[in-house]
Amino acid sequence: MVLDRIEKLGLYLSADKMEKLRPVLSRLSENSEEGKYEVDGDDLFIKVLSYDTKENPADCRTEAHNAYIDIQVTLSGVEGIGVFERSALTPCDDYDEKKDVIHYKAAGEAMIADLCVAPGYFALLYPHEAHRPKETVDPKRTHIKKLVIKIRL
């Protein structure tokens, strides 16, 4: 897990990946349409999402991925993301290979971090780290717009 400013993303990714990402990232903003933006086929792409955060973390789903690293970038609003040691959690469902997702029952003792991702910051999450996005951090800024960069392992 990494939490850092978006300007420093190149410290964590290869030059090749950054070269492919830069032109697409430069076009995306909080005014961008929701949807999937191709960068390098299914190996590297970006999803633009928006939603309202939830006050009760128990109402947020904990998830993990096997095939992709997630880089969650907040464009507007503020989002809390709980991060858990995946191996300490109990699955709620079977792994969905097509969507590359499995959901877990979050357990407080398995939490390793509770992130606050403000505009201009990103959270880089690896497959061994289950994460629970959509948590409310600031009751005055509950609607968020974000990018999720997906990088195939």
N, C-alpha and C positions, 0 to 999 in steps of 0.2 A: 504494500500500500504506500502510495505517495500522495501528499497534499502539497501543491505548489502553485505558483502563478503561471498562467498560460504562456507568458513570454519565455518561461524556462522549460517548456515541453521538450525542446531539442536536447536537453541534458539527459533525458530518459529514453529517447527513441533513436534509432539509427538515422544516419544522414539520409539514406535512401528513403525511409518512411517519411521523414520530415519534408524532403523534396516533393514527394507526392502529396502530402497533406497541405502544405503551405498555400497553394493556389485556391484550394477548396475552402480552407478555413478563412482565408482573407475575404471571401464572398459572403460568409455566413454571419448573421447578427440576430439580435432579438426580433428583428422584423422578417426573418426568413420564414418561408413556408415550412410547416411540419412535413416530415417525410424522410426518405432515405436518399442520401447523396453519395454517389459512387466516387471512389477514389482509385482503388485498384481491385476491381471486381469484388469477390467475396472475401478476399484476403484483408482488405482495408476499406472501410466505409464509415459514414457518419449518419446518425439519426438525429433529427431535430424533433424535440418533444416539448410539450407544455402541459401543465396540470396544476391542480391545487394540492398543496401539501396537507398532511393530516396531523392534527394535534396529538392524537394518541398513537405512539409508536406501535402498539399492538395491532392497529388497523393497517399497518404497512407490511407488505410482503417481503420476506427475506429470500434472496435468490443468489445463485452462483452459476457460473458458466464453465464448461469444459474446454471449448474450442477457441474462445476469444478472451483477450484482455479487454476490460472496459476502462475507458477514460471518460469520466463524466465532468462536463464543463458547464458551469452555470453562466447564463447570459443575462438573466434578470431574475429578481427575487433572491431568496436565500433558502438553501436546502440542507437539511440534516441527513446524514447517511451514517447509520450504524454499521460497523464492520465487525465481523465475527470470524473466529477460527472455524472454518467449514467442517473439519474433521470432528469437532465436538458437538455438532448439531444433528438433529434427527430430521430426515427428509419427510416432507408432507405429501409428495407425489413422486412419480417416476421421472427420470431425466427425459426431456423432450429434445431429441437430437436435432430435429428440424429448426426449432427455435433456440437451441443451445441454452436451455435453462432448466434448473431444478429449484424447487422452493423448499424452504426449511422452516421448522419451528425455531424461532429465535430464543436463545437461552442467555440470560444476563451474565452468567459466569463464563460464557464463551465469547463475550464482547471484548474486542481488543482496542476499539477506538469508536468515538462518537464524533464524527466530522461535521463541521459547519462549512459548507461550500458556498462562498459568496461570489458575486459576479467577478470575472477575471481570474478565478481559481479553478483548478481541476483536481479530481481525485482519480488516481490510477489504481485499479483493483485487479489483482491476479486471481486465477481460478481457485486457489486455496483459501481465498478470502470471500466468504459470503457477505453480502451487503444488503442493507435495508434502506433504500432511498425513500423519498417522499415525506420525510419527517419535518414538521414545522419547527423552525428556529425562531422566527420573528412573526408574531401574530399579525403584524401590520403588512407583512410582505409574504403572503401565503401562495400567491400564484407565481410559478416559476416557468422560465423557458430555458432549455438546456440543450447541449449537444452531447451525444454519446458516441465517442469514437470507438469502433470495434476493430481490434487487431487480431487476426488469426495467428495462433501459436504455431 
